[in-house]
């Protein structure tokens, strides 16, 4: 819950404000994982997780690390 806002921030940056609003107000179809995948146009949760971690590093002012 603490970092949930950063997921919405990433969603706004990548998919726009309408996608973030839709995720916030539309009941998920099934599991939360499905709702996140749908919000990011069907991309894998692994890819979204990696993008989110990079986004957190940028927000913290850190230089993104390479895996």
PDB file of N, H, CA, C and O in Angstrom:
ATOM      1  N   UNK A   1       0.823  -1.197   0.000  1.00  0.00           N
ATOM      2  CA  UNK A   1       0.000   0.000   0.000  1.00  0.00           C
ATOM      3  C   UNK A   1       0.865   1.259   0.000  1.00  0.00           C
ATOM      4  O   UNK A   1       0.523   2.262  -0.626  1.00  0.00           O
ATOM      5  N   UNK A   2       1.978   1.190   0.704  1.00  0.00           N
ATOM      6  H   UNK A   2       2.256   0.376   1.212  1.00  0.00           H
ATOM      7  CA  UNK A   2       2.850   2.364   0.822  1.00  0.00           C
ATOM      8  C   UNK A   2       3.383   2.814  -0.540  1.00  0.00           C
ATOM      9  O   UNK A   2       3.462   4.014  -0.803  1.00  0.00           O
ATOM     10  N   UNK A   3       3.740   1.885  -1.392  1.00  0.00           N
ATOM     11  H   UNK A   3       3.676   0.910  -1.179  1.00  0.00           H
ATOM     12  CA  UNK A   3       4.317   2.225  -2.691  1.00  0.00           C
ATOM     13  C   UNK A   3       3.303   2.191  -3.832  1.00  0.00           C
ATOM     14  O   UNK A   3       3.667   2.386  -4.992  1.00  0.00           O
ATOM     15  N   UNK A   4       2.047   1.949  -3.511  1.00  0.00           N
ATOM     16  H   UNK A   4       1.752   1.791  -2.569  1.00  0.00           H
ATOM     17  CA  UNK A   4       1.008   1.852  -4.542  1.00  0.00           C
ATOM     18  C   UNK A   4       0.890   3.088  -5.418  1.00  0.00           C
ATOM     19  O   UNK A   4       0.616   2.987  -6.614  1.00  0.00           O
ATOM     20  N   UNK A   5       1.097   4.244  -4.825  1.00  0.00           N
ATOM     21  H   UNK A   5       1.320   4.326  -3.853  1.00  0.00           H
ATOM     22  CA  UNK A   5       1.020   5.480  -5.597  1.00  0.00           C
ATOM     23  C   UNK A   5       2.064   5.548  -6.694  1.00  0.00           C
ATOM     24  O   UNK A   5       1.843   6.165  -7.736  1.00  0.00           O
ATOM     25  N   UNK A   6       3.210   4.907  -6.456  1.00  0.00           N
ATOM     26  H   UNK A   6       3.389   4.405  -5.609  1.00  0.00           H
ATOM     27  CA  UNK A   6       4.254   4.927  -7.473  1.00  0.00           C
ATOM     28  C   UNK A   6       3.883   4.054  -8.677  1.00  0.00           C
ATOM     29  O   UNK A   6       4.338   4.299  -9.794  1.00  0.00           O
ATOM     30  N   UNK A   7       3.056   3.039  -8.438  1.00  0.00           N
ATOM     31  H   UNK A   7       2.686   2.840  -7.531  1.00  0.00           H
ATOM     32  CA  UNK A   7       2.556   2.228  -9.560  1.00  0.00           C
ATOM     33  C   UNK A   7       1.632   3.080 -10.420  1.00  0.00           C
ATOM     34  O   UNK A   7       1.708   3.041 -11.648  1.00  0.00           O
ATOM     35  N   UNK A   8       0.760   3.848  -9.776  1.00  0.00           N
ATOM     36  H   UNK A   8       0.698   3.879  -8.778  1.00  0.00           H
ATOM     37  CA  UNK A   8      -0.127   4.733 -10.525  1.00  0.00           C
ATOM     38  C   UNK A   8       0.658   5.826 -11.235  1.00  0.00           C
ATOM     39  O   UNK A   8       0.307   6.210 -12.351  1.00  0.00           O
ATOM     40  N   UNK A   9       1.709   6.331 -10.612  1.00  0.00           N
ATOM     41  H   UNK A   9       1.995   6.019  -9.705  1.00  0.00           H
ATOM     42  CA  UNK A   9       2.561   7.326 -11.243  1.00  0.00           C
ATOM     43  C   UNK A   9       3.193   6.763 -12.516  1.00  0.00           C
ATOM     44  O   UNK A   9       3.214   7.427 -13.553  1.00  0.00           O
ATOM     45  N   UNK A  10       3.702   5.552 -12.429  1.00  0.00           N
ATOM     46  H   UNK A  10       3.685   5.014 -11.587  1.00  0.00           H
ATOM     47  CA  UNK A  10       4.281   4.891 -13.608  1.00  0.00           C
ATOM     48  C   UNK A  10       3.226   4.682 -14.678  1.00  0.00           C
ATOM     49  O   UNK A  10       3.488   4.888 -15.863  1.00  0.00           O
ATOM     50  N   UNK A  11       2.046   4.278 -14.270  1.00  0.00           N
ATOM     51  H   UNK A  11       1.832   4.111 -13.308  1.00  0.00           H
ATOM     52  CA  UNK A  11       0.964   4.060 -15.231  1.00  0.00           C
ATOM     53  C   UNK A  11       0.603   5.355 -15.954  1.00  0.00           C
ATOM     54  O   UNK A  11       0.379   5.347 -17.165  1.00  0.00           O
ATOM     55  N   UNK A  12       0.545   6.454 -15.228  1.00  0.00           N
ATOM     56  H   UNK A  12       0.727   6.460 -14.245  1.00  0.00           H
ATOM     57  CA  UNK A  12       0.261   7.757 -15.860  1.00  0.00           C
ATOM     58  C   UNK A  12       1.351   8.088 -16.868  1.00  0.00           C
ATOM     59  O   UNK A  12       1.053   8.523 -17.980  1.00  0.00           O
ATOM     60  N   UNK A  13       2.603   7.889 -16.495  1.00  0.00           N
ATOM     61  H   UNK A  13       2.845   7.536 -15.591  1.00  0.00           H
ATOM     62  CA  UNK A  13       3.711   8.207 -17.398  1.00  0.00           C
ATOM     63  C   UNK A  13       3.685   7.356 -18.667  1.00  0.00           C
ATOM     64  O   UNK A  13       3.953   7.854 -19.760  1.00  0.00           O
ATOM     65  N   UNK A  14       3.362   6.077 -18.517  1.00  0.00           N
ATOM     66  H   UNK A  14       3.144   5.672 -17.629  1.00  0.00           H
ATOM     67  CA  UNK A  14       3.454   5.167 -19.651  1.00  0.00           C
ATOM     68  C   UNK A  14       2.168   5.041 -20.459  1.00  0.00           C
ATOM     69  O   UNK A  14       2.215   4.883 -21.679  1.00  0.00           O
ATOM     70  N   UNK A  15       1.028   5.109 -19.790  1.00  0.00           N
ATOM     71  H   UNK A  15       0.991   5.237 -18.799  1.00  0.00           H
ATOM     72  CA  UNK A  15      -0.244   4.843 -20.483  1.00  0.00           C
ATOM     73  C   UNK A  15      -1.233   6.001 -20.436  1.00  0.00           C
ATOM     74  O   UNK A  15      -2.233   6.002 -21.153  1.00  0.00           O
ATOM     75  N   UNK A  16      -0.948   6.988 -19.588  1.00  0.00           N
ATOM     76  H   UNK A  16      -0.135   6.988 -19.006  1.00  0.00           H
ATOM     77  CA  UNK A  16      -1.809   8.161 -19.513  1.00  0.00           C
ATOM     78  C   UNK A  16      -2.735   8.149 -18.307  1.00  0.00           C
ATOM     79  O   UNK A  16      -2.948   7.125 -17.658  1.00  0.00           O
ATOM     80  N   UNK A  17      -3.271   9.322 -18.038  1.00  0.00           N
ATOM     81  H   UNK A  17      -3.098  10.154 -18.566  1.00  0.00           H
ATOM     82  CA  UNK A  17      -4.128   9.514 -16.869  1.00  0.00           C
ATOM     83  C   UNK A  17      -5.399   8.677 -16.943  1.00  0.00           C
ATOM     84  O   UNK A  17      -5.878   8.192 -15.918  1.00  0.00           O
ATOM     85  N   UNK A  18      -5.945   8.504 -18.132  1.00  0.00           N
ATOM     86  H   UNK A  18      -5.556   8.898 -18.964  1.00  0.00           H
ATOM     87  CA  UNK A  18      -7.185   7.718 -18.266  1.00  0.00           C
ATOM     88  C   UNK A  18      -6.971   6.269 -17.839  1.00  0.00           C
ATOM     89  O   UNK A  18      -7.858   5.666 -17.234  1.00  0.00           O
ATOM     90  N   UNK A  19      -5.812   5.708 -18.144  1.00  0.00           N
ATOM     91  H   UNK A  19      -5.092   6.198 -18.635  1.00  0.00           H
ATOM     92  CA  UNK A  19      -5.517   4.329 -17.737  1.00  0.00           C
ATOM     93  C   UNK A  19      -5.429   4.228 -16.219  1.00  0.00           C
ATOM     94  O   UNK A  19      -5.894   3.252 -15.631  1.00  0.00           O
ATOM     95  N   UNK A  20      -4.839   5.229 -15.587  1.00  0.00           N
ATOM     96  H   UNK A  20      -4.461   6.023 -16.065  1.00  0.00           H
ATOM     97  CA  UNK A  20      -4.719   5.219 -14.127  1.00  0.00           C
ATOM     98  C   UNK A  20      -6.085   5.360 -13.464  1.00  0.00           C
ATOM     99  O   UNK A  20      -6.376   4.682 -12.479  1.00  0.00           O
ATOM    100  N   UNK A  21      -6.904   6.226 -13.997  1.00  0.00           N
ATOM    101  H   UNK A  21      -6.668   6.777 -14.798  1.00  0.00           H
ATOM    102  CA  UNK A  21      -8.256   6.399 -13.452  1.00  0.00           C
ATOM    103  C   UNK A  21      -9.056   5.111 -13.623  1.00  0.00           C
ATOM    104  O   UNK A  21      -9.755   4.684 -12.704  1.00  0.00           O
ATOM    105  N   UNK A  22      -8.952   4.498 -14.792  1.00  0.00           N
ATOM    106  H   UNK A  22      -8.384   4.845 -15.538  1.00  0.00           H
ATOM    107  CA  UNK A  22      -9.678   3.250 -15.037  1.00  0.00           C
ATOM    108  C   UNK A  22      -9.262   2.167 -14.054  1.00  0.00           C
ATOM    109  O   UNK A  22     -10.114   1.440 -13.543  1.00  0.00           O
ATOM    110  N   UNK A  23      -7.971   2.046 -13.782  1.00  0.00           N
ATOM    111  H   UNK A  23      -7.279   2.637 -14.198  1.00  0.00           H
ATOM    112  CA  UNK A  23      -7.504   1.042 -12.831  1.00  0.00           C
ATOM    113  C   UNK A  23      -8.028   1.345 -11.429  1.00  0.00           C
ATOM    114  O   UNK A  23      -8.369   0.430 -10.680  1.00  0.00           O
ATOM    115  N   UNK A  24      -8.092   2.620 -11.080  1.00  0.00           N
ATOM    116  H   UNK A  24      -7.815   3.363 -11.689  1.00  0.00           H
ATOM    117  CA  UNK A  24      -8.522   3.006  -9.739  1.00  0.00           C
ATOM    118  C   UNK A  24     -10.016   2.790  -9.510  1.00  0.00           C
ATOM    119  O   UNK A  24     -10.425   2.446  -8.401  1.00  0.00           O
ATOM    120  N   UNK A  25     -10.829   2.986 -10.538  1.00  0.00           N
ATOM    121  H   UNK A  25     -10.497   3.265 -11.439  1.00  0.00           H
ATOM    122  CA  UNK A  25     -12.282   2.951 -10.328  1.00  0.00           C
ATOM    123  C   UNK A  25     -12.968   1.699 -10.857  1.00  0.00           C
ATOM    124  O   UNK A  25     -14.088   1.394 -10.448  1.00  0.00           O
ATOM    125  N   UNK A  26     -12.325   0.979 -11.749  1.00  0.00           N
ATOM    126  H   UNK A  26     -11.415   1.227 -12.081  1.00  0.00           H
ATOM    127  CA  UNK A  26     -12.948  -0.213 -12.323  1.00  0.00           C
ATOM    128  C   UNK A  26     -12.605  -1.429 -11.475  1.00  0.00           C
ATOM    129  O   UNK A  26     -11.434  -1.665 -11.176  1.00  0.00           O
ATOM    130  N   UNK A  27     -13.606  -2.195 -11.087  1.00  0.00           N
ATOM    131  H   UNK A  27     -14.557  -2.003 -11.330  1.00  0.00           H
ATOM    132  CA  UNK A  27     -13.296  -3.418 -10.341  1.00  0.00           C
ATOM    133  C   UNK A  27     -12.450  -4.358 -11.198  1.00  0.00           C
ATOM    134  O   UNK A  27     -12.733  -4.533 -12.383  1.00  0.00           O
ATOM    135  N   UNK A  28     -11.415  -4.965 -10.613  1.00  0.00           N
ATOM    136  H   UNK A  28     -11.185  -4.823  -9.650  1.00  0.00           H
ATOM    137  CA  UNK A  28     -10.577  -5.874 -11.399  1.00  0.00           C
ATOM    138  C   UNK A  28     -11.362  -7.102 -11.861  1.00  0.00           C
ATOM    139  O   UNK A  28     -12.221  -7.618 -11.146  1.00  0.00           O
ATOM    140  N   UNK A  29     -11.043  -7.551 -13.068  1.00  0.00           N
ATOM    141  H   UNK A  29     -10.345  -7.132 -13.648  1.00  0.00           H
ATOM    142  CA  UNK A  29     -11.637  -8.787 -13.583  1.00  0.00           C
ATOM    143  C   UNK A  29     -10.755  -9.924 -13.094  1.00  0.00           C
ATOM    144  O   UNK A  29      -9.742 -10.248 -13.715  1.00  0.00           O
ATOM    145  N   UNK A  30     -11.137 -10.517 -11.996  1.00  0.00           N
ATOM    146  H   UNK A  30     -11.960 -10.254 -11.492  1.00  0.00           H
ATOM    147  CA  UNK A  30     -10.331 -11.601 -11.457  1.00  0.00           C
ATOM    148  C   UNK A  30      -9.292 -11.082 -10.485  1.00  0.00           C
ATOM    149  O   UNK A  30      -9.600 -10.308  -9.579  1.00  0.00           O
ATOM    150  N   UNK A  31      -8.074 -11.510 -10.681  1.00  0.00           N
ATOM    151  H   UNK A  31      -7.823 -12.138 -11.417  1.00  0.00           H
ATOM    152  CA  UNK A  31      -6.990 -11.195  -9.748  1.00  0.00           C
ATOM    153  C   UNK A  31      -6.360  -9.836 -10.021  1.00  0.00           C
ATOM    154  O   UNK A  31      -6.486  -9.282 -11.113  1.00  0.00           O
ATOM    155  N   UNK A  32      -5.682  -9.311  -9.005  1.00  0.00           N
ATOM    156  H   UNK A  32      -5.580  -9.760  -8.118  1.00  0.00           H
ATOM    157  CA  UNK A  32      -5.008  -8.014  -9.131  1.00  0.00           C
ATOM    158  C   UNK A  32      -3.930  -8.056 -10.210  1.00  0.00           C
ATOM    159  O   UNK A  32      -3.705  -7.069 -10.909  1.00  0.00           O
ATOM    160  N   UNK A  33      -3.266  -9.202 -10.341  1.00  0.00           N
ATOM    161  H   UNK A  33      -3.449 -10.004  -9.773  1.00  0.00           H
ATOM    162  CA  UNK A  33      -2.234  -9.338 -11.375  1.00  0.00           C
ATOM    163  C   UNK A  33      -2.809  -9.103 -12.761  1.00  0.00           C
ATOM    164  O   UNK A  33      -2.174  -8.477 -13.610  1.00  0.00           O
ATOM    165  N   UNK A  34      -4.004  -9.604 -12.983  1.00  0.00           N
ATOM    166  H   UNK A  34      -4.520 -10.113 -12.293  1.00  0.00           H
ATOM    167  CA  UNK A  34      -4.672  -9.422 -14.282  1.00  0.00           C
ATOM    168  C   UNK A  34      -5.001  -7.950 -14.513  1.00  0.00           C
ATOM    169  O   UNK A  34      -4.828  -7.432 -15.616  1.00  0.00           O
ATOM    170  N   UNK A  35      -5.474  -7.283 -13.465  1.00  0.00           N
ATOM    171  H   UNK A  35      -5.614  -7.704 -12.568  1.00  0.00           H
ATOM    172  CA  UNK A  35      -5.807  -5.862 -13.586  1.00  0.00           C
ATOM    173  C   UNK A  35      -4.571  -5.036 -13.941  1.00  0.00           C
ATOM    174  O   UNK A  35      -4.646  -4.129 -14.770  1.00  0.00           O
ATOM    175  N   UNK A  36      -3.439  -5.348 -13.318  1.00  0.00           N
ATOM    176  H   UNK A  36      -3.378  -6.085 -12.645  1.00  0.00           H
ATOM    177  CA  UNK A  36      -2.200  -4.628 -13.632  1.00  0.00           C
ATOM    178  C   UNK A  36      -1.743  -4.922 -15.054  1.00  0.00           C
ATOM    179  O   UNK A  36      -1.343  -4.013 -15.782  1.00  0.00           O
ATOM    180  N   UNK A  37      -1.799  -6.164 -15.440  1.00  0.00           N
ATOM    181  H   UNK A  37      -2.123  -6.902 -14.849  1.00  0.00           H
ATOM    182  CA  UNK A  37      -1.405  -6.532 -16.796  1.00  0.00           C
ATOM    183  C   UNK A  37      -2.284  -5.813 -17.819  1.00  0.00           C
ATOM    184  O   UNK A  37      -1.787  -5.275 -18.808  1.00  0.00           O
ATOM    185  N   UNK A  38      -3.582  -5.810 -17.574  1.00  0.00           N
ATOM    186  H   UNK A  38      -3.986  -6.248 -16.771  1.00  0.00           H
ATOM    187  CA  UNK A  38      -4.510  -5.115 -18.480  1.00  0.00           C
ATOM    188  C   UNK A  38      -4.218  -3.617 -18.536  1.00  0.00           C
ATOM    189  O   UNK A  38      -4.253  -3.015 -19.609  1.00  0.00           O
ATOM    190  N   UNK A  39      -3.930  -3.018 -17.381  1.00  0.00           N
ATOM    191  H   UNK A  39      -3.901  -3.508 -16.510  1.00  0.00           H
ATOM    192  CA  UNK A  39      -3.673  -1.576 -17.328  1.00  0.00           C
ATOM    193  C   UNK A  39      -2.446  -1.188 -18.140  1.00  0.00           C
ATOM    194  O   UNK A  39      -2.400  -0.110 -18.732  1.00  0.00           O
ATOM    195  N   UNK A  40      -1.447  -2.074 -18.164  1.00  0.00           N
ATOM    196  H   UNK A  40      -1.484  -2.949 -17.682  1.00  0.00           H
ATOM    197  CA  UNK A  40      -0.225  -1.821 -18.926  1.00  0.00           C
ATOM    198  C   UNK A  40      -0.279  -2.535 -20.286  1.00  0.00           C
ATOM    199  O   UNK A  40       0.725  -3.058 -20.770  1.00  0.00           O
ATOM    200  N   UNK A  41      -1.456  -2.542 -20.877  1.00  0.00           N
ATOM    201  H   UNK A  41      -2.272  -2.117 -20.485  1.00  0.00           H
ATOM    202  CA  UNK A  41      -1.696  -3.098 -22.219  1.00  0.00           C
ATOM    203  C   UNK A  41      -1.235  -4.540 -22.394  1.00  0.00           C
ATOM    204  O   UNK A  41      -0.731  -4.915 -23.453  1.00  0.00           O
ATOM    205  N   UNK A  42      -1.411  -5.347 -21.347  1.00  0.00           N
ATOM    206  H   UNK A  42      -1.821  -5.042 -20.487  1.00  0.00           H
ATOM    207  CA  UNK A  42      -1.160  -6.768 -21.457  1.00  0.00           C
ATOM    208  C   UNK A  42       0.284  -7.206 -21.304  1.00  0.00           C
ATOM    209  O   UNK A  42       0.587  -8.386 -21.480  1.00  0.00           O
ATOM    210  N   UNK A  43       1.181  -6.286 -20.981  1.00  0.00           N
ATOM    211  H   UNK A  43       0.935  -5.328 -20.837  1.00  0.00           H
ATOM    212  CA  UNK A  43       2.576  -6.714 -20.839  1.00  0.00           C
ATOM    213  C   UNK A  43       2.745  -7.548 -19.571  1.00  0.00           C
ATOM    214  O   UNK A  43       1.922  -7.488 -18.657  1.00  0.00           O
ATOM    215  N   UNK A  44       3.806  -8.313 -19.534  1.00  0.00           N
ATOM    216  H   UNK A  44       4.474  -8.362 -20.276  1.00  0.00           H
ATOM    217  CA  UNK A  44       4.036  -9.231 -18.414  1.00  0.00           C
ATOM    218  C   UNK A  44       4.279  -8.462 -17.120  1.00  0.00           C
ATOM    219  O   UNK A  44       4.785  -7.340 -17.125  1.00  0.00           O
ATOM    220  N   UNK A  45       3.907  -9.092 -16.025  1.00  0.00           N
ATOM    221  H   UNK A  45       3.495 -10.004 -16.022  1.00  0.00           H
ATOM    222  CA  UNK A  45       4.149  -8.472 -14.725  1.00  0.00           C
ATOM    223  C   UNK A  45       5.637  -8.347 -14.452  1.00  0.00           C
ATOM    224  O   UNK A  45       6.067  -7.419 -13.767  1.00  0.00           O
ATOM    225  N   UNK A  46       6.415  -9.256 -14.971  1.00  0.00           N
ATOM    226  H   UNK A  46       6.067 -10.010 -15.528  1.00  0.00           H
ATOM    227  CA  UNK A  46       7.878  -9.190 -14.804  1.00  0.00           C
ATOM    228  C   UNK A  46       8.419  -7.909 -15.435  1.00  0.00           C
ATOM    229  O   UNK A  46       9.237  -7.214 -14.833  1.00  0.00           O
ATOM    230  N   UNK A  47       7.965  -7.600 -16.639  1.00  0.00           N
ATOM    231  H   UNK A  47       7.300  -8.164 -17.128  1.00  0.00           H
ATOM    232  CA  UNK A  47       8.411  -6.384 -17.323  1.00  0.00           C
ATOM    233  C   UNK A  47       7.938  -5.139 -16.562  1.00  0.00           C
ATOM    234  O   UNK A  47       8.695  -4.182 -16.396  1.00  0.00           O
ATOM    235  N   UNK A  48       6.698  -5.159 -16.106  1.00  0.00           N
ATOM    236  H   UNK A  48       6.083  -5.937 -16.241  1.00  0.00           H
ATOM    237  CA  UNK A  48       6.171  -4.026 -15.356  1.00  0.00           C
ATOM    238  C   UNK A  48       6.920  -3.864 -14.041  1.00  0.00           C
ATOM    239  O   UNK A  48       7.205  -2.741 -13.626  1.00  0.00           O
ATOM    240  N   UNK A  49       7.241  -4.965 -13.384  1.00  0.00           N
ATOM    241  H   UNK A  49       7.010  -5.878 -13.721  1.00  0.00           H
ATOM    242  CA  UNK A  49       7.999  -4.910 -12.139  1.00  0.00           C
ATOM    243  C   UNK A  49       9.372  -4.286 -12.360  1.00  0.00           C
ATOM    244  O   UNK A  49       9.816  -3.458 -11.565  1.00  0.00           O
ATOM    245  N   UNK A  50      10.035  -4.678 -13.423  1.00  0.00           N
ATOM    246  H   UNK A  50       9.675  -5.351 -14.069  1.00  0.00           H
ATOM    247  CA  UNK A  50      11.348  -4.095 -13.736  1.00  0.00           C
ATOM    248  C   UNK A  50      11.229  -2.601 -14.015  1.00  0.00           C
ATOM    249  O   UNK A  50      12.048  -1.814 -13.542  1.00  0.00           O
ATOM    250  N   UNK A  51      10.214  -2.207 -14.779  1.00  0.00           N
ATOM    251  H   UNK A  51       9.548  -2.847 -15.163  1.00  0.00           H
ATOM    252  CA  UNK A  51       9.999  -0.793 -15.085  1.00  0.00           C
ATOM    253  C   UNK A  51       9.687  -0.007 -13.818  1.00  0.00           C
ATOM    254  O   UNK A  51      10.142   1.125 -13.654  1.00  0.00           O
ATOM    255  N   UNK A  52       8.913  -0.609 -12.929  1.00  0.00           N
ATOM    256  H   UNK A  52       8.543  -1.529 -13.062  1.00  0.00           H
ATOM    257  CA  UNK A  52       8.556   0.051 -11.675  1.00  0.00           C
ATOM    258  C   UNK A  52       9.785   0.252 -10.803  1.00  0.00           C
ATOM    259  O   UNK A  52       9.941   1.314 -10.200  1.00  0.00           O
ATOM    260  N   UNK A  53      10.660  -0.742 -10.723  1.00  0.00           N
ATOM    261  H   UNK A  53      10.534  -1.605 -11.213  1.00  0.00           H
ATOM    262  CA  UNK A  53      11.878  -0.603  -9.918  1.00  0.00           C
ATOM    263  C   UNK A  53      12.786   0.508 -10.464  1.00  0.00           C
ATOM    264  O   UNK A  53      13.374   1.268  -9.694  1.00  0.00           O
ATOM    265  N   UNK A  54      12.894   0.593 -11.770  1.00  0.00           N
ATOM    266  H   UNK A  54      12.417  -0.024 -12.395  1.00  0.00           H
ATOM    267  CA  UNK A  54      13.667   1.685 -12.370  1.00  0.00           C
ATOM    268  C   UNK A  54      13.022   3.035 -12.072  1.00  0.00           C
ATOM    269  O   UNK A  54      13.710   4.024 -11.818  1.00  0.00           O
ATOM    270  N   UNK A  55      11.699   3.058 -12.106  1.00  0.00           N
ATOM    271  H   UNK A  55      11.141   2.255 -12.313  1.00  0.00           H
ATOM    272  CA  UNK A  55      10.966   4.285 -11.805  1.00  0.00           C
ATOM    273  C   UNK A  55      11.234   4.718 -10.361  1.00  0.00           C
ATOM    274  O   UNK A  55      11.432   5.904 -10.096  1.00  0.00           O
ATOM    275  N   UNK A  56      11.241   3.767  -9.434  1.00  0.00           N
ATOM    276  H   UNK A  56      11.080   2.804  -9.649  1.00  0.00           H
ATOM    277  CA  UNK A  56      11.544   4.090  -8.034  1.00  0.00           C
ATOM    278  C   UNK A  56      12.949   4.662  -7.900  1.00  0.00           C
ATOM    279  O   UNK A  56      13.164   5.624  -7.163  1.00  0.00           O
ATOM    280  N   UNK A  57      13.900   4.073  -8.610  1.00  0.00           N
ATOM    281  H   UNK A  57      13.725   3.292  -9.208  1.00  0.00           H
ATOM    282  CA  UNK A  57      15.273   4.587  -8.556  1.00  0.00           C
ATOM    283  C   UNK A  57      15.340   6.014  -9.077  1.00  0.00           C
ATOM    284  O   UNK A  57      16.030   6.857  -8.505  1.00  0.00           O
ATOM    285  N   UNK A  58      14.625   6.283 -10.161  1.00  0.00           N
ATOM    286  H   UNK A  58      14.064   5.598 -10.626  1.00  0.00           H
ATOM    287  CA  UNK A  58      14.605   7.659 -10.696  1.00  0.00           C
ATOM    288  C   UNK A  58      13.985   8.620  -9.688  1.00  0.00           C
ATOM    289  O   UNK A  58      14.498   9.718  -9.472  1.00  0.00           O
ATOM    290  N   UNK A  59      12.878   8.203  -9.072  1.00  0.00           N
ATOM    291  H   UNK A  59      12.461   7.311  -9.248  1.00  0.00           H
ATOM    292  CA  UNK A  59      12.218   9.054  -8.088  1.00  0.00           C
ATOM    293  C   UNK A  59      13.128   9.341  -6.894  1.00  0.00           C
ATOM    294  O   UNK A  59      13.098  10.433  -6.328  1.00  0.00           O
ATOM    295  N   UNK A  60      13.924   8.366  -6.526  1.00  0.00           N
ATOM    296  H   UNK A  60      13.949   7.479  -6.986  1.00  0.00           H
ATOM    297  CA  UNK A  60      14.847   8.514  -5.391  1.00  0.00           C
ATOM    298  C   UNK A  60      16.121   9.270  -5.789  1.00  0.00           C
ATOM    299  O   UNK A  60      16.966   9.561  -4.943  1.00  0.00           O
ATOM    300  N   UNK A  61      16.249   9.580  -7.067  1.00  0.00           N
ATOM    301  H   UNK A  61      15.563   9.343  -7.755  1.00  0.00           H
ATOM    302  CA  UNK A  61      17.429  10.297  -7.517  1.00  0.00           C
ATOM    303  C   UNK A  61      18.646   9.428  -7.663  1.00  0.00           C
ATOM    304  O   UNK A  61      19.767   9.932  -7.733  1.00  0.00           O
ATOM    305  N   UNK A  62      18.443   8.115  -7.712  1.00  0.00           N
ATOM    306  H   UNK A  62      17.532   7.705  -7.656  1.00  0.00           H
ATOM    307  CA  UNK A  62      19.544   7.186  -7.863  1.00  0.00           C
ATOM    308  C   UNK A  62      19.782   6.886  -9.326  1.00  0.00           C
ATOM    309  O   UNK A  62      18.896   7.019 -10.170  1.00  0.00           O
ATOM    310  N   UNK A  63      20.983   6.483  -9.591  1.00  0.00           N
ATOM    311  H   UNK A  63      21.703   6.374  -8.906  1.00  0.00           H
ATOM    312  CA  UNK A  63      21.310   6.040 -10.934  1.00  0.00           C
ATOM    313  C   UNK A  63      20.828   4.591 -11.075  1.00  0.00           C
ATOM    314  O   UNK A  63      21.189   3.750 -10.252  1.00  0.00           O
ATOM    315  N   UNK A  64      20.021   4.281 -12.097  1.00  0.00           N
ATOM    316  H   UNK A  64      19.727   4.965 -12.765  1.00  0.00           H
ATOM    317  CA  UNK A  64      19.539   2.905 -12.259  1.00  0.00           C
ATOM    318  C   UNK A  64      20.681   1.905 -12.358  1.00  0.00           C
ATOM    319  O   UNK A  64      21.661   2.131 -13.068  1.00  0.00           O
ATOM    320  N   UNK A  65      20.544   0.804 -11.641  1.00  0.00           N
ATOM    321  H   UNK A  65      19.748   0.621 -11.063  1.00  0.00           H
ATOM    322  CA  UNK A  65      21.564  -0.247 -11.677  1.00  0.00           C
ATOM    323  C   UNK A  65      21.261  -1.218 -12.805  1.00  0.00           C
ATOM    324  O   UNK A  65      20.115  -1.358 -13.232  1.00  0.00           O
ATOM    325  N   UNK A  66      22.292  -1.878 -13.277  1.00  0.00           N
ATOM    326  H   UNK A  66      23.224  -1.765 -12.931  1.00  0.00           H
ATOM    327  CA  UNK A  66      22.133  -2.892 -14.323  1.00  0.00           C
ATOM    328  C   UNK A  66      22.134  -4.251 -13.666  1.00  0.00           C
ATOM    329  O   UNK A  66      22.887  -4.497 -12.723  1.00  0.00           O
ATOM    330  N   UNK A  67      21.285  -5.137 -14.167  1.00  0.00           N
ATOM    331  H   UNK A  67      20.674  -4.937 -14.933  1.00  0.00           H
ATOM    332  CA  UNK A  67      21.213  -6.489 -13.619  1.00  0.00           C
ATOM    333  C   UNK A  67      22.074  -7.414 -14.404  1.00  0.00           C
ATOM    334  O   UNK A  67      22.147  -8.603 -14.095  1.00  0.00           O
TER     335      UNK A  67
END
